[in-house]
């Protein structure tokens, strides 16, 4: 019996060593078939290109960018933390083996980088993460300077002193009364330059004025087809009006109305003249008995 033990012992020892090495492979990084892979995170950005985990964004004003991310976690999501520009948020709704979310990132009008990171831990304590960097470039578009503010008074039909019809292409603007237009020998030159008629808290690009057969040109209504100017009421405050130095904000407005009504103190009206000049009129103080407004005017500087 001792002889048999001595004979088989050398053969058994290599087998024992082989078994011990095989059992330790999992500790050296081999995949354990019983534990799922670590979570993964994938970013997409509709309409934008992601290259090397970065997006280049050019902005002309404060803006936003929509990002999407998708999480795959075969081990089940235990915790998900989303960090945008250094501010972390634990997303409690993230669960199961997959999760998708949209992130609206506020983009300031400045040169900076914004980092978005997603960290995921599964129920086996395996982790996964992804980082996306938004490189923001501030782009100042071409613009025209606005004139220094100018003050004048406009008056409706009840006004005894001030004019209701104005040429906004001149600097400063020039006003006309209906009678001096009718009786002017230069009527054919003056009328095409009129940009609006004011009456009873309303601006209009048409006029009900009529003149008689004694006029050197024709008879009929003044500006029967309108004067060619357009207007729109804005939401600008007095502070915004005062601070405006160029026409960048005017470029974002749709100025296409033939008239504006119900003007009140503090109203800022944007205009576009027939000759293409843009500007603003701030309605400051109203004298109701004479239908007169003290206004402040700014418009694109003309060469």
C-alpha positions, 0 to 999 in steps of 0.5 A: 500500500505504501508503494502504491501511495508513493507511486501515485502521489507525484501524479496527483500533485500536478493535477492539484496545482492545475485545479488551483490555478484554474479557480483563480482565473476569475480574480485575474480579470476573466469574465464571470459568466454569472455577472453581467457586463458593466453599464454603458452610456451613449450620448446623441445630439440631434442636429449636431456632430459629436467628435471625440466626445465633444460638440462645437456650438456657435451661438449669437445669443443665449440658447439651449442644446438638447442632448439625449443619453441612453443607458444599458445595464444588464445588471439592473440600474441601482444609481444614476447621477447626471452632472451638468456644468458641475451640478450633479443630479441623482435621477431617481426615475432610472431603473431596470436594464435600460434608461433613456433621457433628454437633457436641455442644456442652457448655453450662455452667450459667451466663450466657455466649455460645458461638461455633461457627465453620466455615472451609472452603478448597477446592482452588482456594484459595477459602474459605467460612465460617459462624458460629453463636452460642449465647446461654446463659441460666442459669435457676434453677428453684423449689426447697425448702430442705433442713433442716440435717443431723440424726443419729439411730440406727435398729436392726433386730430385734436392736437392744435400744435403737433403733427400726426404724420411723420417721416422716420427716415430723416434724423431727426424725424420730421412731422407734417400736418394734413393741411400743409401737405394738401396745400404744398406745391411739393406734395408729390415729393413730400407724401411718399416720404411719410411713414405713419399717421397717428390718431387716437393711440394708433399708428397706421400706414394709411390715411383717410385724408382727402384733398380737393381738385385745387391741388396741383396733382390729382384728387382723392385720398392721400396714400390710398395704397398705404405708405409702405411702412410696417409696425409691431408692438414689442415687449421691450421695457424702458430699461431695455429700450434705453440699453439698446445700442444696435439693431441685433434685437430688432433683427429677431422681430417680425415687423409686418403690421400695417397698424398698431392700436391701443398704445399706452404709456410704456409701449415700445413700437418697432417700425420698418420704413418703406426705405428699409430703416428699422427703429423703435418709438417709446411712448412716454407721456400722454395728454389725453385732452389733445391726444398728444404723445411725448415719444422717444425715438431710436433708429438705425444710423444711416450713412 
